[in-house]
Amino acid sequence: MDKHEGAVKAIAMAVRQLYRRRESYRIFHGSTNSTRPAHKDKVINISALSNVLKIDPVAQSILVEPNVPMDKLVQATLRHGLIPPVVMEFPGITVGGGYAGSAGESSSFRYGYFDQTVNWVEIVLANGDIVKASKSENSALFQGAAGALGTLGITTLIELQLIPAKKLVKTTYYRTKSVKDAIELLHKETENPLNDYVDGILFSEDHGVVIIGKLTDDKPESVRQQTFSGAWDPWFYQYAQQRTESGAQKAPAVDYIPTAEYLFRYDRGGFWVGLEAFRYFGFVPFNRLTRWFLNDFMHTRMLYRALHGSNRSFGFIIQDLSLPYPNAEEFIRYSADDLNIWPLWLCPLREIQPPTFHPCTTVPGPDSSPKPMLNIGLWGRGSYDVQTFVSQNRRLEKKLTELGGRKVLYSHTYYTEKEFWALYDKEWYQNLRERYWATTLPTVFDKVKVDTENFSQRTSWLHWLVSSWPFVGFLGIRSAIRSGDYLLHRHPSWKDGVALRKECTCVDVFSLNSRTSAQTFLYIRYMKNYCTYI
């Protein structure tokens, strides 16, 4: 912890100096999974805070710094037979990003957003003070900072809850033949206490699949495990489509997927957004051979690097939009008519208590208690003309608001400031900013707004050239290669069973000295049982 404490003190000192000069700053993490354009401000670099500090297998918790990515987190917890309750499907998303953003995944129908599995956080406030926040200590800050995009301070340490892991996820694919049927079945499956994961994909208005995952240690001997991380493996969405193409199938298709493979099943291809790279260049066919050959570029870390390196987030609709269940079908029909973007991802979300920047609703009633929502992942090509693209997004936001929906704020936002604060509790947020000395920091609106006028004015011949096909695409590729992120996916440690077996051959002595003999015995027996099946 000494190294961590020294790094946090240095960060706090830098923040304090800026606060005394009343200067704003932004936080540099080293990477991003946001699609928002970058802003130019003074930067506090916290990229070194990327370590797993402590795992407590008895309490089932893990203490991590904010820049620990999901693959590193899962690797560390699986060694102890545990996993986080909510794991973002992209391995490069960080723990801090999950807390500061709105990370809802296929287990969120049960556990809620990622931050709802956090026990406590350490935060450097905007005046340089270092505080701890939890449900019982600085509780207003703990609730408010979740989803506030770092605008109340810098999160420097997080304790997460963990749950027991199992070897496999039994995955069942239920074919649906209409948007209505898909929404109704998905909603029904969230009420089944035996389900650990629930999500869905709509390939068209008459072809959908609801995907149910159940953690298990058992698999029929005759059934082969299905994987999705290998270069020759299928992209998950294609595989799910093929498994459900026959409308005449009598029984749903079933697979047994290694747990970590399941958690990151959408990584290759970035759900299906990677297909747009093939469409952009045109001369590269989209088939199994080219996906194998270009596999290094098709993981989400590399796709995000290319997106930011090319500045081509304009021209692509990349939005997560959460709606009350009764209004989801109408919104999907609207987006199909106006944008014709398919597939769509469906992710059920547990209800959350306002005030918050997370999507939340009280619909359909009859009382004013919070209700579950359905997140719709709308990711596809928009117009390359800036004004038309802005109009598409403005219409989308208007329809979303009409239907009682809210955006996940990692994405482009085109609301006016008045429209934005009509959706969120500005008084609650402003009180938090004043209480915790954060008024010198950018607001959430400042961070998510898109400066369309400034973008439209970039008309120099050099900008026009580098923004033209195919140069901008090659700029994105260059940026992705220079990052070196492709090396992280060639031999991911979370899929190395041999390494895990070695880890389990001896008892982890972490904090055993502080345990009672009964706790120690239970931990050793638990690890022994876990190691027998890795």
Helices and strands as residue ranges (DSSP letters): H 2-20, E 26-28, E 43-45, E 52-56, E 61-64, H 70-78, E 82-83, H 95-100, H 108-111, G 114-117, E 118-124, E 130-134, H 139-145, E 154-161, E 163-164, E 168-176, H 179-189, E 197-204, E 207-216, H 236-243, E 253-258, H 259-263, H 275-281, H 288-293, G 295-297, H 300-310, E 316-324, H 325-338, E 344-349, E 373-381, H 386-402, E 406-407, H 417-423, H 426-435, H 444-448, H 452-456, H 461-466, H 471-483, H 487-490, G 493-495, H 497-504, G 512-514, H 517-531
